[in-house]
Amino acid sequence: MAVPKKKTSNLKRDQRKAHWKKQAAKEAQKALSLGKSLLSGRSTFIYPQDKEDDE
């Protein structure tokens, strides 16, 4: 017979949310940094291009 799962504590729930938000903020900061670098022209980032686009 099915048994209900135990309730997750508020602390565990909040820890997971905080971790997810911290990861998202870190990725957003990296994307912003890359964008600024590309706009300034100091980047060594190379765009992958298809051979059809070169012709």
N, C-alpha and C positions, 0 to 999 in steps of 0.2 A: 504494500500500500504506500502511496506517495506521502512524503513527510515534508512539511514546510521548511524552507531553508532558514537558517538563523539570520537575524537582522544585522546588517552591517552597521558598525558603530559610526557615529558622526565624525569621530576623529579620523578613521580610515577613509571615509568618503571625502572629507576635506583635504586630506593628504593627497589623494588621487587627483582631485581637482587642481590643487596647487601645483602638483608636478606637471600636469597637462598644460596649465597656463604658462608655467615657466618655460617649458619646451617650446610652446608656440611663440612666446616673446623672443626667445633666443633665435628661432628660425626667421622671424620677422626682422630682427636686427641684422642677421646675416644677409637677407635679401636686400634690405635698405642699403647696407654697406656696399654690396656688389653693384647695385644700381648707381650709387653715387660715384663709385670707382669707374664704372663704364662711361658715365656722363663727363667725368673730368678728363678722361683720356689716358689715365695713368695705369689702366688695367692691362694685365697680360692674359685676360680671359679671351678664349677663341670660340667663336660661335661655330657649331657644327653645321656645315652647309652641304646640301645635296649637289651632286654633279650637274643635275639638270638646271639648277639656278645659275651656275657659272656661265652657261652658254648663251 
